[in-house]
Amino acid sequence: MDETFDAVVVGSGPNGLSAAIVLQKHGLNVLLIEGKDTIGGGMRTMELTLPGFKHDVCSAIHPMAAAGPFFKTLPLDQYGLEFIHPEILAGHPLPDGTVATLHRSLFDTADQLGSDRKAYIDLLQPLIEHWDALSPDILSPLKFPDNPIKLGLFGINALKPSTLLAKKFKETGTRALWAGMAAHGIQPLTNIATSAIAMVLMAAGHHGGWPMIKGGSQILADALANYFLALGGKIEKGKMISHFGQIPDAKLVMFDVSPKSLLKIAGDKFSKLYRWQLNRFRYGMGVFKMDFALSQPIPWKSDTLRGAGTVHLGGRLEDIEKSEKLVWEGKYSQDPFVLLSQQSLFDKTRSPEGYHTAWAYCHVPAGSEFDMSAIIENQIEKYAPGFKETIIGKHTFNSQEIEKYNPNYIGGDINSGVQDWSQIFTRPALRISPYRTSFKSIYICSSSTPPGGGVHGMGGYHAATRAIKDLF
């Protein structure tokens, strides 16, 4: 392009798009560059199995998109975004046939937790009631909080390992539901601060739901992109950046990429110390992903699960703790924790009439090429006898294939780095601002920065806000 730009953003995931929007709204002339022919990063939707069956490639359910503070400020409904809210946010079946469920209502959820009703309400009600005040602090880099007392009350519990905080609960179903939430962190449940992941996901659900997006997650990416274009921004697709010289001259360059990719593109511009910091950044476990085209809805044993937008399969807390520990140690679980969603039950645009889709993944060692298909199918079959007979098409991604599809997912790590206590606020490097690099005009805004993984755009928002204060 012959046009000159004030800022260039490389990568069009939720953080790259958010950064571009913030910069453009500030009055800068912004170019967004995307390596693939479609924008979106982890928000893409594709026909992976059979024609007419739409599958979300990575992110499928969006509690943080609905509850996050930045997206709420944008008129995305005017650009095609429509959330679909299942009646039951998440269901967690147990071997005895019972199902623990997460509902939009805190009290509807608590009412089916037996003797744990009060403990559950006491844990989450303060966070839910003050969500609008606390979420900007929770989803931010390390700083002095705007609400220190309220955030401190959250932090006392959030910093505990999820297995320790689970001792508040006595019921097997409550403990299993809790473990399934914590396991979204893609690390052992015994790690410090895994309770934060469970608390934030549950509170976000009670605040804004766990919606899916009508038409697929690509619609959210398109809404963000079209809003950015309406503001006057420019997008160049199909240009994979491999070295800094490919980027047009600008006062500011912002990267929605992993530290590993950033080093390849611009490493020669950084100080020796910053290169050392980026090289020490730790990536986590990978995922093995499956998409199914089905002849009918999944035949769950429990009718309750047919109303759940998300299903967690993995049994009791002790079972999930064991399976996640095995994977962390580089081994494979024959009884893995499986996250599953059947969007076509709620969104008829996802499949031809009379047919259905399903989306599922489990955690595996980083970089794994092992085929987990049979193990995942067996785990579903355990709770839905006859499931295998409904499969008319399927597609798989092992961890290496996921990284090849999206270079930000190193070793198949869809969180772009372990979100443990040492990398929650300081990712990807310990600096006054984690979004600054050692080169004045280069910033990083990906999921490898605070607040980490999830479709919320807050990394991009904070990075762009920081850059504007520094450079303009």
Long-range contacts (C-beta under 8 A, 24 or more apart in sequence): 1-31, 1-234, 1-236, 1-248, 3-29, 3-31, 3-234, 4-29, 4-248, 4-249, 4-250, 5-29, 5-30, 5-31, 5-234, 5-248, 5-249, 5-250, 6-30, 6-250, 6-251, 6-252, 7-31, 7-250, 7-251, 7-252, 7-253, 7-254, 7-467, 8-32, 8-33, 8-247, 8-248, 8-250, 8-252, 8-253, 8-254, 9-33, 9-253, 9-254, 9-255, 9-256, 9-445, 10-241, 10-247, 10-253, 10-254, 10-255, 10-256, 10-257, 10-265, 11-35, 11-41, 11-255, 11-256, 11-257, 11-408, 11-446, 12-39, 12-40, 12-41, 12-221, 12-225, 12-235, 12-256, 13-40, 13-41, 13-42, 13-43, 13-256, 13-408, 13-446, 13-447, 14-41, 14-42, 14-43, 14-65, 14-220, 14-221, 14-224, 14-455, 14-456, 14-457, 14-460, 15-41, 15-256, 15-445, 15-446, 15-447, 15-449, 15-457, 15-458, 15-459, 15-460, 15-463, 16-41, 16-254, 16-256, 16-445, 16-446, 16-460, 17-221, 17-224, 17-225, 17-228, 17-457, 17-460, 18-70, 18-224, 18-445, 18-457, 18-458, 18-459, 18-460, 18-461, 18-464, 19-254, 19-256, 19-445, 19-460, 19-461, 19-463, 19-464, 20-228, 20-233, 20-460, 20-464, 21-74, 21-224, 21-227, 21-228, 21-231, 21-233, 22-460, 22-461, 22-464, 22-465, 22-468, 23-252, 23-254, 23-464, 23-467, 23-468, 24-228, 24-231, 24-232, 24-233, 25-231, 26-464, 26-468, 26-472, 28-252, 28-472, 29-232, 29-234, 30-228, 30-233, 30-234, 31-233, 31-234, 31-235, 31-236, 31-248, 31-250, 32-225, 32-228, 32-233, 32-234, 32-235, 32-236, 33-235, 33-236, 33-239, 33-241, 33-247, 34-235, 34-236, 34-237, 34-238, 34-239, 35-238, 35-239, 35-240, 35-241, 36-237, 36-238, 36-240, 37-237, 37-238, 38-218, 38-221, 38-237, 39-221, 39-222, 39-225, 39-235, 39-237, 40-217, 40-218, 40-221, 40-222, 41-221, 41-256, 41-406, 41-408, 42-217, 42-406, 42-414, 42-455, 43-217, 43-218, 43-220, 43-221, 43-455, 44-217, 44-218, 44-221, 45-215, 45-216, 45-217, 45-218, 45-219, 48-291, 48-395, 49-291, 49-292, 49-293, 49-357, 49-393, 49-394, 49-395, 50-293, 50-392, 50-393, 52-351, 52-352, 52-355, 53-291, 53-293, 53-350, 53-351, 53-352, 53-355, 53-357, 53-393, 54-215, 54-216, 54-349, 54-350, 54-351, 54-357, 55-216, 55-291, 55-357, 55-359, 55-395, 56-216, 56-217, 56-218, 56-343, 56-359, 57-217, 57-405, 58-217, 58-289, 58-402, 58-406, 58-409, 58-414, 59-217, 59-455, 60-212, 60-217, 60-341, 60-343, 60-359, 61-210, 61-211, 61-212, 61-309, 61-310, 61-341, 62-210, 62-211, 62-212, 62-213, 62-217, 62-220, 62-455, 63-89, 63-201, 63-204, 63-205, 63-208, 63-209, 63-210, 63-211, 64-139, 64-204, 64-454, 64-455, 64-456, 65-211, 65-213, 65-220, 65-455, 65-456, 66-204, 66-208, 66-209, 66-210, 66-211, 67-131, 67-135, 67-203, 67-204, 67-205, 67-207, 67-208, 67-209, 68-135, 68-139, 68-456, 68-457, 68-458, 69-132, 69-135, 69-136, 69-139, 69-458, 70-456, 70-457, 70-458, 70-461, 71-456, 71-457, 74-224, 74-227, 75-227, 76-220, 76-223, 76-224, 76-227, 78-227, 79-222, 79-223, 79-224, 79-226, 79-227, 79-230, 80-215, 80-219, 80-222, 80-223, 80-226, 81-213, 81-219, 81-220, 81-223, 82-213, 82-214, 82-215, 82-219, 83-209, 83-211, 83-212, 83-213, 83-214, 84-211, 84-212, 84-213, 84-214, 84-346, 84-347, 85-209, 85-210, 85-211, 85-309, 86-210, 86-211, 86-212, 86-307, 86-308, 86-309, 86-310, 86-345, 86-346, 87-307, 88-304, 88-307, 88-308, 88-309, 89-205, 89-209, 89-210, 89-308, 89-309, 89-310, 90-177, 90-180, 90-181, 90-205, 90-210, 90-308, 90-309, 90-310, 90-311, 90-312, 91-302, 91-304, 91-305, 91-307, 91-308, 91-310, 91-311, 91-312, 92-173, 92-176, 92-177, 92-180, 92-311, 92-312, 93-300, 93-301, 93-302, 93-305, 93-311, 93-313, 93-383, 94-172, 94-173, 94-176, 94-315, 94-316, 95-315, 95-316, 97-301, 97-302, 98-173, 99-173, 99-302, 99-304, 99-305, 100-173, 100-174, 100-176, 100-177, 101-177, 101-304, 101-308, 102-177, 102-181, 102-202, 102-205, 102-210, 104-205, 104-206, 104-209, 105-206, 106-206, 109-206, 112-173, 113-169, 113-171, 113-173, 113-174, 113-177, 114-170, 114-171, 114-173, 114-174, 115-170, 115-171, 116-168, 116-169, 116-170, 116-171, 116-174, 119-168, 119-169, 120-169, 120-174, 123-157, 123-165, 123-168, 123-199, 124-199, 124-202, 124-203, 124-206, 126-150, 126-153, 126-154, 127-154, 127-199, 127-200, 127-203, 128-203, 128-206, 128-207, 131-203, 131-204, 131-207, 138-196, 138-200, 138-451, 139-450, 139-451, 139-456, 139-458, 140-450, 140-451, 140-458, 140-462, 141-425, 141-433, 141-434, 141-435, 141-449, 141-450, 141-451, 141-462, 142-425, 142-426, 142-450, 154-199, 157-195, 157-199, 158-193, 158-195, 158-196, 158-199, 158-200, 159-192, 159-193, 159-195, 159-196, 159-421, 160-192, 160-193, 160-195, 161-189, 161-190, 161-191, 161-192, 161-193, 161-194, 161-195, 162-189, 162-190, 162-194, 162-195, 162-197, 162-198, 163-189, 163-190, 163-194, 163-317, 163-321, 164-195, 165-195, 165-198, 166-317, 172-316, 172-317, 175-316, 175-317, 176-314, 176-315, 176-316, 176-317, 176-320, 177-312, 178-317, 179-314, 179-316, 179-317, 179-320, 179-321, 180-312, 180-314, 180-320, 180-337, 183-312, 183-314, 183-320, 183-324, 183-337, 183-363, 184-339, 185-415, 185-419, 186-284, 186-285, 186-287, 186-363, 186-413, 186-414, 186-415, 186-418, 186-419, 187-284, 187-285, 187-324, 187-328, 187-418, 187-419, 187-420, 188-321, 188-324, 188-325, 188-328, 189-317, 189-320, 189-321, 189-324, 189-325, 190-321, 190-325, 191-420, 191-421, 192-420, 192-421, 193-420, 193-421, 193-424, 196-424, 197-419, 210-309, 210-310, 211-309, 212-309, 212-341, 212-343, 212-346, 212-347, 214-347, 214-349, 215-347, 215-349, 216-343, 216-349, 216-350, 217-455, 220-455, 224-457, 241-265, 244-268, 244-269, 250-441, 251-441, 251-471, 251-472, 252-441, 252-443, 252-467, 252-471, 253-441, 253-442, 253-443, 254-442, 254-443, 254-444, 254-445, 254-460, 254-463, 254-464, 254-467, 255-442, 255-443, 255-444, 255-445, 255-446, 256-408, 256-445, 256-446, 256-460, 257-407, 257-408, 257-444, 257-446, 258-283, 258-407, 258-408, 258-409, 258-410, 258-416, 258-417, 258-446, 258-448, 259-417, 259-428, 259-429, 259-444, 259-448, 260-410, 261-407, 261-408, 262-437, 262-444, 266-437, 266-439, 266-442, 269-439, 269-442, 270-437, 270-438, 270-439, 271-438, 273-438, 274-429, 274-437, 274-438, 277-428, 277-429, 277-430, 277-431, 278-428, 278-429, 281-417, 281-423, 281-427, 281-428, 281-429, 281-448, 282-417, 282-418, 282-423, 283-366, 283-410, 283-411, 283-413, 283-416, 283-417, 283-418, 284-366, 284-413, 284-415, 284-417, 284-418, 284-419, 285-327, 285-328, 285-363, 285-364, 285-365, 285-366, 285-412, 285-413, 286-363, 286-364, 286-365, 286-366, 286-367, 286-368, 286-398, 286-399, 286-402, 286-403, 286-409, 286-411, 286-412, 286-413, 287-361, 287-362, 287-363, 287-364, 287-397, 287-399, 287-402, 287-412, 287-413, 287-414, 288-361, 288-362, 288-363, 288-364, 288-368, 288-370, 288-371, 288-372, 288-376, 288-396, 288-397, 288-398, 288-399, 288-412, 289-359, 289-360, 289-361, 289-396, 289-397, 289-402, 290-359, 290-360, 290-361, 290-372, 290-373, 290-376, 290-377, 290-394, 290-395, 290-396, 290-397, 291-357, 291-358, 291-359, 291-360, 291-394, 291-395, 291-396, 292-357, 292-358, 292-359, 292-360, 292-391, 292-393, 292-394, 293-351, 293-355, 293-356, 293-357, 293-391, 293-392, 293-393, 293-394, 294-344, 294-355, 294-356, 294-357, 294-358, 294-390, 294-391, 294-392, 295-355, 295-356, 295-390, 295-391, 295-392, 296-355, 296-356, 296-390, 297-342, 297-344, 297-345, 297-356, 297-390, 298-342, 298-356, 298-358, 298-380, 298-384, 298-387, 298-390, 299-384, 299-385, 299-386, 299-387, 299-390, 300-383, 300-384, 301-383, 301-384, 301-385, 302-383, 305-383, 305-384, 306-345, 309-341, 309-343, 309-346, 310-339, 310-340, 310-341, 311-339, 311-340, 311-341, 311-342, 312-337, 312-338, 312-339, 312-340, 313-337, 313-338, 313-339, 313-340, 313-379, 313-380, 313-382, 313-383, 314-338, 314-379, 324-363, 327-363, 327-364, 327-365, 330-365, 331-365, 332-364, 332-365, 332-368, 332-370, 332-372, 332-375, 333-362, 333-375, 334-375, 335-379, 336-362, 336-363, 336-372, 336-375, 336-376, 336-379, 337-362, 337-363, 338-362, 338-376, 338-379, 338-380, 340-380, 355-392, 356-390, 364-398, 364-399, 364-412, 365-399, 366-399, 366-410, 366-411, 366-412, 366-413, 367-399, 367-400, 367-403, 367-411, 367-412, 368-398, 368-399, 368-400, 368-412, 369-398, 369-399, 369-400, 370-398, 371-396, 371-398, 372-398, 408-446, 408-447, 408-448, 414-453, 415-447, 415-452, 415-453, 416-446, 416-447, 416-448, 416-452, 416-453, 417-447, 417-448, 417-452, 419-452, 419-453, 424-450, 424-451, 424-452, 425-450, 426-450, 427-452, 433-466, 435-459, 435-462, 435-463, 435-466, 435-467, 436-466, 436-470, 440-470, 440-471, 441-471, 443-467
